[in-house]
């Protein structure tokens, strides 16, 4: 059967093209969301402010600490 010899390469090519097309779609979607300043569902669930994750390796920890310190009364600490 000659069609059996083409089945695996055809499935491979279809999967490869589908994966590349999906990657391009996701890249463009992310680029558009970044340009329009959309907030991700994960950021909404965690209560992060926009751009908070890009403040460095511990940016969210620093931002949270600053927010908590701003809510405390001003007292001298020794």
Secondary structure by P-SEA (a helix, b strand, c coil): cccccaaaaaaaaaaaaaaaaaaaaaaaaaaaaaaaccccaaaaaacccccccccccaaaaaaaaaaaaaaccccccc
